[in-house]
């Protein structure tokens, strides 16, 4: 199932998750010479991919490596995708997310700089508090989603998607040049640190053993510097992409294997890959950039109005505000919704139909839910069909299958609020 999985993950454009040389199955009909040529091509393609500091460790642990956003990443390990998904829901898993872009924004005008790019009210954040936000275009589209944390160390800590890394860094650098030209005090530092996500209900028990400070004081979307299992200089942020209680740990790349091994010493913890990460985030109703949001969708259409700070709605001083803010009251012609169905799986680009068979939208993400034993999906529909409980249809293999517009998250989230 996962030898070729279409995920638009981490941003920008659609990425095929292609099996690496170890898991590649060469078609049996070709000659030995053709097979050798295909193997050489696969080897060359793999060599061109970027690798995280955990790359060799993944392979040692049985990780099935695939191409994702220009990186070689594990899609799963020895356990099945479903087993890994359920382990995260019931215990604790480690995800390598070192491919994501980590940035520090320095200078006394750092908040003003960030607010010139995103919809969040960064100024109102407390020290070491973060928020999900959006880079937006002047026409109201979404360039990327990101987390901005206002640290007590004199900088903003920003994490954005791997697939948008080049686009995001160029976007920030262009605005930086404008600020510098205006004599403002701001600087960017793109980090070369590793990043791992530790997710699941037993995360706090596992991680507390490696911390001096009380983890219960670190609530959802807050962050702290800490030594973790003897590894100094880590930034621990209580957040994640699974819907479970979890943290993301930014760690010096030279020590990330050591830290991962120490976490895995606890029997509660297993490694998990991109396959489980995608189904977990979908059950949690979380958007995947490039699938569910992009530069053709506005925050209002995407039901992400909550990311727009109240003060920012009044001042209308973020990119695209003249288009986005009026949509909040006037509504939009289409809306992102959740869908639940039974029968054949619902995948990206599946047409969404009205009860009488008219096309009213398209699925942006979908998969069978390991927890619910049903198909879950999200997509955009005409606003008239967006109310929860509305009976609609999805066209799977040219057949209309009943579905229901459903509230998200599909599986209750377990974020830690103290």
Secondary structure by P-SEA (a helix, b strand, c coil): cccbbbbccccccccccccccccccccccccaaaaaaaaaaaaaaaaacccccaaaaaaaaccbbbbcccccccccccccaaaaaaaaacbbbbbbcccbbbbbbbccaaaaaaaaccccccccccccbbbbbbbccccccccbbbbbbbccccbbbbbbbccaaaaaaaaaaaaaaaaaaabbbbbbbbbcbbbbbbbccaaaaaaaaacccccccccccbbbbbbcccccbbbbbccccccccccccccccccaaaaaaaaaccccbbbbcaaaaaaaaaaacccccccccccccccccccccccccaaaaaaccccccccccccccccccbbbbbbbbcccccccccbbbcccccccbbbcccccccccccccccccccccccccccccccccccbbbbbbbccccccccccccc
